Amino acid sequence: MLKKKKILVILGGISKERAISIDTGLSCIKALKKLKYKIIKFDPKFSPITDIKKNKADIIFNALHGKGGEDGTIQSFFEYIGLPYTHSGPVSSMLAMNKYFSKKIFIKNKIITPKYFYLNKINFSNVDLKKEIKKNKLKFPIVLKPNQEGSSIGVNICKNYNLLNRSFRKLRKKYDDLIFENYIPGKEIQVANIGNNAIGAIELQPKRKFYDYDAKYKKSSKTEHIMPADISKKKYKEVLKISEKAYKILKCKGIARCDFRFYKDKFYLLEVNTQPGMTSLSLVPEIAAYKNISFTKLVKWMVNNASLNR
């Protein structure tokens, strides 16, 4: 009976991550077709979201990325129209996407995250950056990034004050709020969560300066993926445990991905991604495959996990 369900795959949209969202959506549609579901493709760039209801779908498969798609906005609409959907709900999506909120929650729950400070447009014009850096005990290099973007969009690693000031002037024109945080060297480790279980940790060795947009999505960037991550068994278990804790405290649902830096025997949680990519280069499917969970099996799990009141 379940296989006859009609699934609306929402993809594309108007965020800066539109291209990745289309990739994710098309990869998932391929798997859903294998599973014999009836598919409706829905792109909010071309149709108002109020049209979703007209399609009479049983379940919404959320393949959106970025602003509007993973910040609680679209999730609130799914709840409002009463259609079961995949991934996290409105509140956890909003908290995870907003780095300032999630960092506060990590610190409160004794999860290590890089030292930081937050600025919004109210204090952009009168801020004394040097003072803020000193007050918050930040050291160069400093990472400057938008508070609510994904896929490393707008991230700048600044080696000195001049570069930081230049990046700040550029970003303040585009964004309403920004995060300044200590750059943590060391290993880039990412963990896949499927429901309450962290299933594995992968290590990334980008050939580029850091694991940025191109390193994530372009084969030509030749980022090396080491699965499982090259850390001790004890540390491997530890990072899975931290990921499960982060997933739980943010009240995530469905799949998620936790992004860490591992330096001097400590894991620094950078962020939790509630709409991780599901493309051929994406990490959650790669980690799942290592655990003998095929892409199709993963997509099937996501559909079965869909619900309301997330």
C-alpha positions as CSV (number, residue, x, y, z in Angstrom):
1,M,0.0,0.0,0.0
2,L,2.7,2.4,1.0
3,K,4.4,2.3,-2.5
4,K,1.3,3.8,-4.1
5,K,1.8,7.1,-2.1
6,K,2.1,10.3,-4.0
7,I,5.3,12.3,-3.1
8,L,5.8,15.9,-3.8
9,V,9.5,16.7,-4.1
10,I,10.1,20.4,-3.4
11,L,13.4,21.5,-5.0
12,G,15.2,24.5,-6.5
13,G,13.7,27.6,-4.9
14,I,15.3,31.0,-4.8
15,S,18.2,30.7,-2.3
16,K,21.9,31.0,-3.2
17,E,21.9,27.2,-3.0
18,R,19.4,26.6,-5.8
19,A,21.7,24.6,-8.0
20,I,22.6,22.1,-5.1
21,S,18.9,21.8,-4.2
22,I,18.1,20.8,-7.8
23,D,20.9,18.2,-7.7
24,T,19.6,16.8,-4.4
25,G,16.0,16.8,-5.7
26,L,16.9,15.0,-8.9
27,S,19.0,12.4,-7.2
28,C,16.2,11.7,-4.7
29,I,13.6,11.6,-7.5
30,K,15.6,8.8,-9.2
31,A,15.6,6.8,-6.0
32,L,11.9,7.5,-5.4
33,K,11.0,6.3,-8.9
34,K,13.0,3.0,-8.2
35,L,10.8,2.6,-5.1
36,K,7.7,3.0,-7.4
37,Y,6.3,6.1,-5.7
38,K,4.3,8.6,-7.7
39,I,6.3,11.8,-8.0
40,I,5.3,15.4,-8.4
41,K,8.2,17.9,-8.9
42,F,7.6,21.3,-7.4
43,D,9.9,24.3,-7.7
44,P,8.9,27.4,-5.7
45,K,10.8,29.6,-8.1
46,F,8.1,29.0,-10.7
47,S,5.0,28.3,-8.6
48,P,3.6,29.9,-5.4
49,I,3.9,27.5,-2.4
50,T,0.2,27.9,-1.9
51,D,-0.1,25.6,-5.0
52,I,1.4,22.7,-3.1
53,K,-2.0,21.7,-1.7
54,K,-3.5,21.5,-5.2
55,N,-1.2,18.6,-6.0
56,K,-3.0,16.3,-3.5
57,A,0.3,14.7,-2.4
58,D,0.5,12.3,0.6
59,I,4.0,13.4,1.6
60,I,6.4,16.3,1.0
61,F,10.0,15.4,0.3
62,N,11.9,18.6,1.2
63,A,15.0,18.9,-1.1
64,L,15.4,22.6,-0.6
65,H,18.7,24.1,0.7
66,G,19.5,27.5,2.1
67,K,17.4,30.5,3.1
68,G,13.6,29.8,3.0
69,G,14.2,26.0,2.6
70,E,16.1,25.1,5.8
71,D,15.4,28.0,8.2
72,G,12.0,27.0,9.4
73,T,10.0,29.1,6.9
74,I,8.9,26.3,4.5
75,Q,8.6,23.9,7.4
76,S,6.1,26.2,9.1
77,F,4.0,26.2,5.9
78,F,4.0,22.4,5.7
79,E,2.7,22.3,9.2
80,Y,0.1,24.9,8.4
81,I,-1.3,23.0,5.4
82,G,-1.1,19.7,7.4
83,L,1.1,17.6,5.0
84,P,3.7,15.2,6.5
85,Y,7.2,16.1,5.4
86,T,10.8,15.0,5.7
87,H,13.7,16.4,7.7
88,S,13.5,18.7,10.7
89,G,10.6,20.9,11.9
90,P,10.3,24.7,12.0
91,V,12.0,25.4,15.3
92,S,15.0,23.1,15.0
93,S,15.5,24.2,11.4
94,M,15.5,27.8,12.4
95,L,17.9,27.2,15.4
96,A,20.3,25.1,13.3
97,M,20.4,27.6,10.4
98,N,21.0,30.5,12.8
99,K,24.6,30.1,13.9
100,Y,24.2,32.6,16.7
101,F,21.3,30.7,18.3
102,S,22.8,27.3,17.8
103,K,26.2,28.3,19.3
104,K,24.4,29.6,22.4
105,I,22.6,26.3,22.7
106,F,25.9,24.3,22.2
107,I,27.7,26.3,24.9
108,K,24.8,26.0,27.3
109,N,24.9,22.2,26.8
110,K,28.7,22.0,27.2
111,I,29.5,21.3,23.5
112,I,32.7,23.0,22.4
113,T,32.3,25.5,19.6
114,P,34.9,28.1,18.4
115,K,35.0,31.4,20.4
116,Y,33.0,34.0,18.5
117,F,31.1,37.2,18.6
118,Y,28.0,38.3,16.7
119,L,27.0,41.5,15.0
120,N,23.8,42.6,13.4
121,K,23.1,45.6,11.2
122,I,22.1,47.8,14.2
123,N,25.7,47.8,15.3
124,F,27.5,47.5,12.0
125,S,28.2,51.2,11.6
126,N,29.4,52.0,15.1
127,V,31.4,48.8,16.0
128,D,35.0,48.9,17.0
129,L,36.2,45.6,15.6
130,K,39.6,45.7,17.4
131,K,37.8,46.2,20.7
132,E,35.4,43.3,20.0
133,I,38.2,41.0,19.0
134,K,40.0,41.7,22.3
135,K,36.9,41.5,24.4
136,N,35.9,38.1,23.0
137,K,39.5,36.8,23.1
138,L,39.7,36.0,19.4
139,K,43.0,35.5,17.6
140,F,43.8,35.6,14.0
141,P,43.1,33.9,11.6
142,I,39.4,34.9,12.2
143,V,36.6,33.4,10.2
144,L,33.9,35.8,9.1
145,K,30.6,34.4,7.9
146,P,27.0,35.2,7.4
147,N,24.9,34.1,10.4
148,Q,22.3,32.4,8.2
149,E,23.8,30.9,5.1
150,G,24.7,27.3,4.2
151,S,27.3,25.6,1.9
152,S,30.1,27.9,3.1
153,I,28.6,30.8,1.1
154,G,30.1,34.1,2.1
155,V,32.8,32.5,4.4
156,N,36.1,34.4,4.7
157,I,39.2,33.3,6.5
158,C,41.0,36.5,7.5
159,K,44.7,36.3,8.4
160,N,45.0,39.8,9.7
161,Y,43.0,42.9,10.7
162,N,43.1,44.6,7.3
163,L,41.7,41.5,5.5
164,L,39.0,41.2,8.2
165,N,38.0,44.8,7.9
166,R,37.8,44.5,4.1
167,S,35.7,41.4,4.3
168,F,33.4,42.9,6.9
169,R,32.8,46.0,4.7
170,K,31.9,43.7,1.8
171,L,29.6,41.3,3.7
172,R,27.7,44.0,5.7
173,K,26.3,45.3,2.4
174,K,24.8,41.8,1.6
175,Y,23.8,40.5,5.0
176,D,21.9,41.6,8.1
177,D,24.0,39.7,10.7
178,L,27.4,38.2,10.8
179,I,29.5,35.8,12.9
180,F,33.2,36.3,13.7
181,E,34.9,33.2,15.1
182,N,38.3,31.8,15.8
183,Y,39.6,29.7,12.9
184,I,40.3,26.2,14.2
185,P,43.0,24.4,12.2
186,G,43.2,20.6,12.3
187,K,41.0,17.9,10.8
188,E,37.7,18.5,9.1
189,I,35.3,15.8,10.4
190,Q,31.6,15.5,9.5
191,V,29.1,13.1,11.0
192,A,25.9,11.8,9.5
193,N,22.8,11.4,11.7
194,I,19.9,9.2,10.7
195,G,17.3,9.8,13.2
196,N,18.7,9.7,16.8
197,N,21.7,7.6,15.6
198,A,25.0,9.1,14.4
199,I,26.1,6.4,11.9
200,G,29.6,7.4,11.0
201,A,32.2,10.1,10.7
202,I,34.1,11.1,7.5
203,E,37.3,13.2,7.3
204,L,37.8,15.7,4.5
205,Q,41.1,16.9,3.1
206,P,40.3,19.7,0.7
207,K,43.0,20.7,-1.8
208,R,41.6,24.2,-1.6
209,K,42.1,26.6,1.3
210,F,39.2,25.1,3.2
211,Y,36.1,23.0,2.6
212,D,34.2,25.8,0.7
213,Y,31.4,25.7,-1.8
214,D,33.6,24.5,-4.7
215,A,35.3,21.8,-2.5
216,K,31.9,20.6,-1.6
217,Y,30.2,20.4,-5.0
218,K,32.8,20.3,-7.8
219,K,34.6,17.1,-8.6
220,S,37.4,19.2,-10.1
221,S,38.3,20.4,-6.6
222,K,39.5,16.9,-5.7
223,T,38.6,17.0,-2.0
224,E,39.9,13.7,-0.4
225,H,37.2,11.8,1.5
226,I,38.6,9.5,4.2
227,M,35.9,7.0,5.5
228,P,36.0,6.3,8.4
229,A,37.8,9.4,9.7
230,D,41.4,8.8,10.6
231,I,41.1,9.2,14.3
232,S,41.4,6.8,17.2
233,K,38.4,4.4,18.0
234,K,37.9,6.3,21.2
235,K,37.7,9.7,19.5
236,Y,35.5,8.3,16.8
237,K,33.0,7.1,19.3
238,E,33.2,10.5,21.1
239,V,32.4,12.5,18.0
240,L,29.4,10.3,17.2
241,K,28.2,10.9,20.8
242,I,28.6,14.7,20.5
243,S,26.6,14.6,17.2
244,E,23.8,12.6,18.8
245,K,23.7,15.1,21.7
246,A,23.6,18.1,19.3
247,Y,20.9,16.5,17.2
248,K,18.9,15.9,20.4
249,I,19.2,19.3,21.9
250,L,18.3,21.1,18.7
251,K,15.3,18.6,18.4
252,C,16.2,17.6,14.9
253,K,14.3,15.0,12.9
254,G,15.1,12.9,9.8
255,I,18.7,13.1,8.5
256,A,21.2,15.7,9.6
257,R,24.9,16.4,9.4
258,C,27.2,17.7,12.1
259,D,30.4,19.6,11.0
260,F,33.4,19.6,13.3
261,R,37.1,20.6,13.5
262,F,39.3,18.2,15.4
263,Y,42.3,20.0,16.9
264,K,44.6,19.2,19.8
265,D,42.4,16.2,20.8
266,K,39.2,18.3,21.0
267,F,36.2,18.4,18.7
268,Y,34.8,21.9,17.9
269,L,31.3,21.8,16.6
270,L,30.9,24.4,13.8
271,E,27.2,23.7,12.9
272,V,24.4,21.3,12.4
273,N,22.9,21.0,9.0
274,T,19.3,19.9,8.9
275,Q,19.0,19.7,5.1
276,P,22.3,18.0,4.1
277,G,23.0,17.5,0.5
278,M,21.9,14.3,-1.2
279,T,23.9,14.6,-4.4
280,S,26.5,12.1,-5.8
281,L,29.3,14.0,-3.9
282,S,27.3,14.4,-0.7
283,L,28.6,13.1,2.6
284,V,25.5,11.7,4.3
285,P,24.9,9.2,1.5
286,E,28.6,8.4,1.4
287,I,28.7,7.6,5.1
288,A,25.5,5.7,4.8
289,A,26.9,3.6,2.0
290,Y,29.9,2.7,4.2
291,K,27.4,1.3,6.7
292,N,25.7,-0.7,3.9
293,I,22.7,1.7,3.6
294,S,22.2,2.3,-0.1
295,F,21.0,5.7,-1.4
296,T,17.6,4.2,-2.3
297,K,17.3,2.6,1.2
298,L,18.2,6.0,2.8
299,V,15.6,7.8,0.7
300,K,13.0,5.1,1.6
301,W,13.8,5.6,5.3
302,M,13.4,9.4,4.9
303,V,9.9,8.9,3.4
304,N,8.8,6.5,6.1
305,N,10.1,8.9,8.7
306,A,8.0,11.9,7.3
307,S,5.4,13.3,9.7
308,L,3.8,16.4,11.1
309,N,4.5,18.1,14.4
310,R,8.2,17.8,13.8
